[in-house]
Structure formats: structure tokens, C-alpha cells
Amino acid sequence: MAKFIFVTGGVLSSLGKGITSASIATLLQHSGLKVTMVKIDPYINVDPGTMSPFEHGEVFVTEDGAETDLDVGNYERFLNINLGKKNNFTTGQVYLGVIKKERRGDYLGKTVQIIPHITDEIKKRIKDVSNDADIVVVELGGTVGDIEGLPFLEAVRQLKQEVGKNNAMFVHVTLIPYMKAAGELKTKPTQHSVQELRRIGITPHMIVCRTEKPLPKSLKDKLATSTDIDREAVIEAVDAPTIYQVPLNFFNQDILKPISEQLDLGELHPDMSEWNYLVKKIISPQKSVKIAFVGKYLKLKESYKSLIEALIHSGAHLDMRVEIEWIDSENLEKISDEELGNIFAEVSGILVPGGFGERGVEGKLIAIKYARVNKIPYLGICLGMQLAVIEFARNVLGLKYANSQEFEPDTSEPVVYLIDEFIDANGQKQIRTHKSPLGGTMRLGGYECLIKKDTKLYEAYKVDKVIERHRHRYEVNNAYEKALEDNGMIVSGKSKEGLIEAVELKNHPWFVGVQFHPEFTNKLKSPNKVIMSFVENAYKCRI
């Protein structure tokens, strides 16, 4: 039977519960245990797929086509595994599931209530991922005391009772603020947070203390005494130069000892040698390269979380620091050619990521043309590929009205268009139109890409077939394929149904656009090959 570690958060949000959870899971995995993870989100949305990036940050897509919280991406990157739909669920999904059961008559006419029906549904979803695991690390989103999180806390309290005291552990991530005026670290918010947990019926076994400054022994002793937690289970989580340093910091504090004692795991000896090597390469690389990141969600960098991490991982494996030059695509629409040259003068590569909507598109097209004309290595992802095709159609093929139906539904040159039907990742036919609900009309999850030999894409992957993850509605129009190829744009990747998956330029050092999101399959130990090839070629062509 699997054992469970429940990670809660107190005082305020954004303390790093996800990184704490992933770090604990990583140490257990490197100790030889089979570990999986679950993220519970208390918002009522069914999933984050229709939420603004400014509202939620990145939407991470799993192999089986789930749109999930960005923490699931961290889990995959830390554990070097693929997770799926069952590894992330929301209040919306829980209530939707219960309501469907009630409509079918599954509850035999009983009054449907938070307890036991909602809590039973939550427990069932947690147990559903535990079948093949030794350890399940469950992160509860939100902050203790939030009204929307109460059913989840009650459910995990009940689950602890059901599995037994040596099969469940509660880890509470909290804040130890530093009062600059007084020159003191304060423990009172943590004490109150633990009291709130106890009021709910949960007694934490470990406290992970987020802090800007190292905690003195006396303060740790005070925390242990005031919260009734073993002294060795008070763990310091000081700010780190990279999130991948956190498992090593925890390991150096013997975090596995109290975990092992609570869960009766015996002695644990994780092999962190490879991890330690990669962390050193992230912190102190020998080389560096600067990449222009041309996006439109720059006010919240977490909108591009997976892609940022992918660049860092590629750099680690190449012993290289990837410096990102953030460029707001809307600003490029307002400047002269001379100013444009100045902006890109110091970069060795240009990256245009995915996105939705017309805002900022003209600026991205300007950046793409600059990369094409000036022979600067370019990587276009999803929308970044579609815009590369549109730019080429306009400025090389001479189709001045070339556009995407996403921006101009009645365009006379639909270089990028909305196909009426397609086969999804589960083999089911999907029908979509401009008026279809946004959440149900995208090509989501892992699809095969068949790669043409003697191309930059083949050179990167070194195989003729890969599975990469998608999140988009519109496709490059195959009707323009011959004209594109006759004028120097190579279609280097296609789906088995014939959809265009990748393009590149014939007479260019390295110019590749991919319809899929390679950042979603990227892991610290196994970086995505097309992103790493982009970084490597940017360094070779550095200015």
C-alpha cells in the first residue's frame, strides 16, 4: 500500500509549496522509491485552460492531453517522469463529478453533502494515483484558512485515519518573516498557521520555513516547542540561487530522517551525484549566450515557466548560462529599423513562444523577419511557427494578405486556418468551428511528429519520429505547402494525418518553427533536443 505525504501552506501564498513537494519527492525517488505526485487546486474552474496567463501563469499540458497547473510541470521536470490527468484536479472537477453521479442516481436519493460525498470524491481521486507507487506526495493549493480549501483539508484528515498513522505525513510550508526595523525573524505567523491546522484536525509532522535569512538554532528550538514538532523536523528553506538547489539544501538538513521515521521507511540514502553536477552547471557555467525572448505576457514571467526552465536545462547540459533578453512584442510595433537593430544587436538567438489572440502579433512578425533576414538562429513555438509561415508568405511569396483565421476569419489568404475536424490524442474525432467552446476544441497532448531526414529538426532529434505535446486550435494550411517549399521553406515535420508540424529555412544557419510545445516534454535530466539544439546553434552563431 502506498504511503502519503500531504503538503499544506500557511501565512500566505507563493511560498514554494510546489518546489518543496517536488524536492521531497526527488529525494525519495533518488533513494530508490517509486514516487508520484498530485496537485489539488481549490478554484472552481474545471481546469486552467481558459484562464488568462496573467491570472494563473502557464497552463501545463500532460502527455494524455490534460491542461493542468504549472506545478505539475515542476513535478515532471524534477522527477523525470510523465504525469497525467489524474495528477491534478480542482474543486470544479470534484463538484462536477459529484453532480454527475447525483444526476445518474448513484447516491440512491440521499441528500448530497460536503461530508461525505465531496470528501469521498476527493479521497477517491487521491487514491486513484496511488496504485503503482510507494509514495504519493500531495500538494494542497491555497493557504490554510481559505474557505475553498476546507473540504480538501477535511478529506486528507480522513484519509490519514483510513491509511493509518505510519502511512501518512503532514508537511506544512510557512513563512518566517524578517522585520528589518526590529532586526528580527518572527515566528508568530507560523504559530498561528499551525494552530489553524490543528483547529481543522490536522497536526503537522514537519514545518518547512521559507525565509530570506538562515534561522538560528534558538529560533528553530522555539518553533519546535511552540508548535509541538520534533526539533529535527523544523526545516529551513532559505532563498536559493536555483530551484534545483532546494533538494540538496533539504538533504543537507537530514530531511529524510524525520520523513523515514514517520512513514517507517528505514534508512534512506539518495544518490544525488548527477543532480549535484547539473546544479553546479546551472550556478557556475563556463560559457554564456544571450537569447531574445519575444513575448506578450511579460508582466508575469510564469506564463512561460516551462520554456524558461527548458532554456536553463539546455544550458546546464551545454555548460552554458542562457541569458534571456525580455522583449515585449507590442513595443516592436512602434520603433524604427535603427532602434530594432539596436535591440537585437547583443543577442545570438531569437525565440518567439506560443500565445493566443491578435495583440502583439505584428511585433512578433517584425522579430521573425529580422531573424530571417539577418541570419540569426530562430526558434518559433506554436504561434511562433505559424507566424514564421505568415511572415514568409507575406515577404517572400508576396502574399500581402496572408494571415491566420484566428486574427482574420475571412482572410483571402488563410495560410493558418481552423480545420473542421481532427483526431485527438485518444483517437476520437473532434469537430471545431470558430464558435466552439475554447476549452474543448484544441489539439491537446502528445502526438507523433514524423521528421524528414537531412533537416535541422532531424539533426536535433536524431530520430525520424517523436511524440511532442500540443496546445492549439489552428493549423498551417497544407494548400500553401508547395509554394513554401518551392521558395526555400522546408516542411521538416508532419503528423501521421499529414498536418504540418515543423518548418525551417533552407538557406539559414538555424531557423526552425514547431507547432508543438517542446518545453512540455523537457526535464532537468533529459532536456528537449530541439530547444537544446537552438541554444547550441545560437552559441555557435554568437555575435
Secondary structure, DSSP 4 states (H G I P E B T S, - for coil): --EEEEEEE-SSS-S-HHHHHHHHHHHHHTTT--EEEEEEE-SSSS-GGGS-HHHH-PPEE-TTS-EE-HHHHHHHHHHT----GGGEEEHHHHHHHHHHHHHHTTTTTPPP-IIIIIHHHHHHHHHHT-TT-SEEEEEEPS-TT-GGGHHHHHHHHHHHHHH-GGGEEEEEEEE--EETTTTEE--HHHHHHHHHHHHHT---SEEEEEESSPPPHHHHHHHHHHHT--GGGEEEEE--SSGGGHHHHHHHTTTHHHHHHHHT--------HHHHHHHHHHHS-SEEEEEEEEES-TTSGGGGHHHHHHHHHHHHHTTEEEEEEEEEHHHHTTS-HHHHHHHTTT-SEEEE----SSTTHHHHHHHHHHHHHTT--EEEETHHHHHHHHHHHHHTS--TTEEETTT-TT-SEEEEE--SEEE-TTS-EEE--TTS-GGGSSEEEEEEEEEPSSSHHHHHH-SSEEEEEEEES-EE-GGGHHHHHHTTEEEEEE-TT--EEEEEETTSSSEEEESS-GGGG--SSS--HHHHHHHHHHHHT--
